[in-house]
Amino acid sequence: MARATNPARVLAVAVLVSLAGAAQAEPAAPSPEEARAHAAAIERMAGWLFGMRRATFALASPDLALDFPAALQSKEVLESGEAVFRVRGTITNTGSESLAVPDLRVIFSDARDRMLEDRTVRPEKRRLAPGESVIVHEIITEIPQGAASAALGWSPR
């Protein structure tokens, strides 16, 4: 028995293929902001197309380096008994142009590596000059029940 094809999904696949082909045929490289906008649009379309809940992490400029060593990311219990998660690291502009710094996303997962919840961390400095860094030290106070690990990357929002 033949499976019915959803015309909207067929159109979406054609648009994704078209966008991918256009990106390869484009003679000039897009700006980092344009590249992020294109990647976010494709991620949203793919999420709808394939029924994903949402993209895990967004793409950012290859000239923005994240340095968040796992040893510095930790769940701690305060004297009050409240559990918090400390996010510590550095974002560095390794490129030759000033770049906007997107938000970070922390994804909490359980022991079976299932995503529980996510939190957004907004770096203090929103634009970095070439060679400039910003230190991020954030304390997340509402950790989801059952969280066993956390992953960090660029926020798709």
C-alpha positions in Angstrom: 0.0 0.0 0.0 1.4 3.4 -1.0 1.9 6.0 1.7 0.2 9.3 1.3 2.6 12.2 0.7 2.0 15.5 2.5 2.3 18.2 -0.1 3.5 20.8 2.4 6.4 18.5 3.5 7.3 17.9 -0.2 7.4 21.7 -0.7 9.5 22.1 2.5 12.0 19.6 1.3 12.2 21.4 -2.1 12.8 24.7 -0.3 15.5 23.2 1.9 17.2 21.7 -1.2 16.9 24.9 -3.0 18.4 26.9 -0.1 21.3 24.5 0.2 22.0 24.8 -3.6 21.6 28.6 -3.6 24.1 28.8 -0.6 26.6 26.8 -2.6 26.2 28.9 -5.8 26.3 32.2 -4.0 29.6 34.0 -5.0 30.0 36.2 -2.0 30.1 34.8 1.6 27.3 36.1 3.8 28.0 38.2 6.8 28.1 36.3 10.2 24.7 37.7 11.1 23.2 36.6 7.7 24.7 33.2 8.1 23.2 32.8 11.6 19.8 34.0 10.3 19.9 31.5 7.4 21.0 28.7 9.7 18.2 29.5 12.1 15.6 29.5 9.3 16.8 26.1 8.0 16.8 24.7 11.6 13.2 25.9 12.1 12.1 24.4 8.8 13.9 21.1 9.5 12.3 21.0 13.0 8.9 21.4 11.5 9.6 19.0 8.6 11.0 16.2 10.7 8.9 16.8 13.8 11.9 17.7 16.0 11.0 19.5 19.3 13.6 22.2 18.5 17.1 22.5 17.4 19.7 21.7 20.1 22.2 24.5 19.4 22.4 27.2 16.9 25.4 27.8 14.5 27.5 30.8 15.3 30.4 32.5 13.5 33.4 30.2 13.3 35.3 33.2 14.6 33.6 33.1 18.0 35.3 30.5 20.2 33.6 29.0 23.2 36.0 27.9 26.0 33.8 26.3 28.7 35.9 23.4 30.2 33.7 20.7 31.6 35.7 20.8 34.9 34.4 24.4 35.5 30.7 23.6 34.9 29.3 22.3 38.2 26.2 21.6 40.2 26.7 22.8 43.7 24.6 22.9 46.9 24.6 26.2 48.8 24.5 26.5 52.6 20.8 27.1 52.3 20.4 23.6 50.7 19.5 25.1 47.3 21.1 23.4 44.3 22.6 25.7 41.7 24.5 25.2 38.5 27.6 27.3 37.7 28.4 28.2 34.1 32.0 29.4 33.7 34.1 30.1 30.6 35.2 32.5 28.0 34.0 33.6 24.6 36.7 35.0 22.3 36.5 36.7 18.9 39.3 35.0 16.9 38.5 36.8 13.7 39.4 40.1 12.1 36.0 41.9 12.4 33.8 43.0 15.3 31.1 40.3 16.0 27.8 40.2 17.9 27.8 37.7 20.7 24.7 35.5 20.8 23.1 34.1 23.9 24.2 30.7 25.2 22.0 27.8 25.9 22.4 25.3 28.7 20.6 22.0 28.2 20.0 19.8 31.2 19.6 16.1 30.6 18.8 13.1 32.8 20.9 10.0 33.4 19.5 8.5 30.2 20.6 11.6 28.2 17.1 12.8 27.6 16.7 16.5 27.4 14.8 17.9 30.4 14.9 21.6 30.2 17.1 24.4 28.9 18.1 27.8 30.2 19.4 30.8 28.4 22.6 32.7 29.5 23.1 36.2 28.2 26.8 37.2 28.1 27.5 40.5 29.7 29.3 41.9 26.6 27.1 41.8 23.4 29.8 42.7 20.8 33.5 41.7 20.7 36.3 43.4 18.8 38.9 41.2 17.1 40.9 39.4 19.7 38.6 40.5 22.5 37.1 38.0 25.1 34.3 38.1 27.6 34.3 36.0 30.7 30.9 34.3 31.5 30.1 33.4 35.0 26.4 32.6 35.6 24.6 30.9 38.4 21.5 29.0 37.4 19.2 28.6 40.4 16.4 26.5 39.0 17.8 23.2 38.0 15.3 20.7 36.7 14.5 17.6 38.8 16.6 14.6 37.7 19.2 16.6 35.9 22.4 14.6 35.7 24.4 16.6 33.1 24.4 19.8 31.2 25.6 20.7 27.7 26.4 24.3 26.6 26.3 25.9 23.1 24.8 28.8 21.2 21.1 29.5 21.7 18.9 29.2 18.7 16.6 32.0 19.9 
